[in-house]
Amino acid sequence: MSSNSSSPRAGRPRSERTRHAILDAATDLALEGGRVPTIDAVASRAGVSRTTIYKWWPSSAAVLAEGLLDRFHESIEFDDALPVREALTLQVDALVTLLRDTPAGQLVRQLLAAAASDRAVGVAMLERWLEPRRATAAHHLERGVQQGGVRADVDTTLVVDVLFAPVYHRLVWGHAPLDDDLARQVCDLVWPAVAAPTTATTAAS
């Protein structure tokens, strides 16, 4: 995970109470209104000044990206006791459900669209939404390598790309549904390419 994903900008340490008030305000406003809120609206709802927000975030999009992750953090929390393949499938499925069945899907689509023309939004989405999710998936793949179930030479960055790309591709373009079976189908395609060969297969080769 990027060291920037959860670190405040330069300035005095931020109060956790104030931080949560700002994140909750941005997320509540966005979920209620279906769009990225303005800094003024977030400041008013949270009872803080614009200056306070800008000390810690570069834009309202950055606040919202972190707020959405904070609000829906359970979508990346899967216990290490789970088999690696199951943990990855559940994580992809949780993202599908979140983007399909909650207002967060519309907001993420807007943020991704804005990122195409606004570098600051792109950086905010990468650091505060995508990287934490990617880091969790990479952790499970690395856990699989350590346990011997995943090939030691696997390119975790590429595998994580392949796992999540279909979800975001369908969210943005709408050419195919985010259906209940998507996570399993994606992981069924990916797993044979990353699984370590069995002893029997190795012996036969």
N, C-alpha and C positions, 0 to 999 in steps of 0.2 A: 504494500500500500504506500502511496506517496506520502512523504512526510508533511506535505502541504495540505493533505486532505482534511486534517482535523486541527491544524495549528492556526491560532489567531494571527492576524496581521500585526505589524509592529505597533507597540504601544503597551499600556499597562495591562496586566493579566485581566481577562474578562471574568465577570461574575457568572457562575453557572446558572444562577437564577435568571439573570438578565439574558444570557444566551438562550436558555430554553424559552423565555418569554418571546424573544424575537423569532426563533425558529417556529414556535407554535403559531404566532401571529401570521407569519408568511404562509405557512402551510394551511391554516384554517381559511385565510382569505382566498388562497388559490383554489382550494377544494370547493369553497362556497361559490366562487365566481367563475371558475373554469378557465382562469388565465393567470399569468404571472402578475402579481401585485406590484404596485409602485413602492419605492422606498418610503414615500410620505405615508402611504396607507399602512405599511408595516410598522413604521415608527409610531403612528397614532394608535394602532391596535395594541402594540406592545407597551406603550407608555414611555417610550424613550425618544431621544433626539436622533435626527438623521446622522449627526456626527458620530454618535455611538455606534450605529450600524456600520458606517463607512470605516470606522477604525478596525473592524473585524472582517468585513466582507466587501468585495469590490463592486457588487451590484445586487439588485433584488433577485436576479436569476441565481446567483451564487447562494444567497440565503435560502431560496426555495429548494435548490438541489440538495443542500445539506439537510434542510427541514424534511424533505420527502424521505431521505434515507433514514433520518432519525425517527420519523413517524412509522415507517414500515420496515424497521431494521430486522424484524423477525423473518423477513423474506430471505435473509442471507445467513440466518443462524441455524446450523444443523450440526448435531453432536458428532464428535469424532468417533463415537461408538458405532455409528452407522457404517456399513460397507461403503467404500468410496463411490462405486457406481451409483448406489442408491442416494447418497448425499448429493452428488452432482445432478441426478435426475430430479430430486426434490427441489433443488435450488432453481433449476431452469423452470420447473413447473410453478414454483412460487412466483417467479417473475411473470410468467404467462398470466397467471390468475390476477396478479396485482395490476398489470397493464390492461387486461381485458375487462375486469369486473369492478374496478374502482375508478374514481375520477382522476387518479394519478396517471392513468394511461394517456388521457388527453393532455395533461400538463407536461408529461415527458415528451410527447410528440411535439408540442410547441417549443420546448426547450431545445430539442434536437434540431428542429427547423431553424430556430434563431441562431444556433451554433454555426450554421453554414455561412452566415454573414457577419457574425459578431464573435471575434476570437475570445473575448472575455467570457462569454456564455459557454463557448466550447471548453475552455479551461475549467470553468466551474463545474460543468457536467462531468468532465473527465475525472477531476480530483475528488468531487464531493458526491458523485452518484455511481459512476462506472468503476473507478478503481477499487473502492471497498468491496464491491460485489465480485470483481475479477480476482482480487486478492484472496477472497474466501474460496473460490473455485480452485485457484492455483494451490492453495494450502491443502485441499483434499487430494489433488493430483500428486503433490509432493509426499503426502501421507501414503498414498498408494505406492509410490516408488520405494519408500522406506519399508513398507510391508511386503514388497515383492510382487504386488498385483498389477503394477503399472510399469511399463518399460522405463529403464533408467535413462534412456536417451530421448525421452519424449520432450517435445518443445511445448512447454506449458502455456506460453503466450499464444501460440498458434491454436492449441486445443481450446483454450478459453474463448478465443475469437470464434471458433467454429461452433462452440456450444451456444453462445448467446446471439450470434449474428442473425439466425433465422427469426428470432423473436423480435428484434428491433427492425429487421427488414419488413416483416409483416405488419408491424405497428405503423411504420412510416408510410408504406406503399399500399397497404390494404389489399394486396393481390390474392391473399389466401388468409384463412381465419387463424386466429390464435386459439386453436381448439384444445380440448382436454388431453389429447394424445400426443401433442406436439413434443413435449419434453421427452417422453419415452422414445418417440421416433428418432429424435436428434441423438439421444444417447445411445440408441441401438446402432446408429450409423458410426458414431465416434468410437465407441468402446472397442470394437475389434482392432482398430488402428493403434490404440494406446495400451491395451492389455498386454502384460508380459506373457510370453509363450509358456505353455504348460510343460512339465517335464516330459510328458509323452510326445508332445509336438517337437520339442528340442531334440529328443532322442531319434525321432524319425527323420529329421532334417539333415 
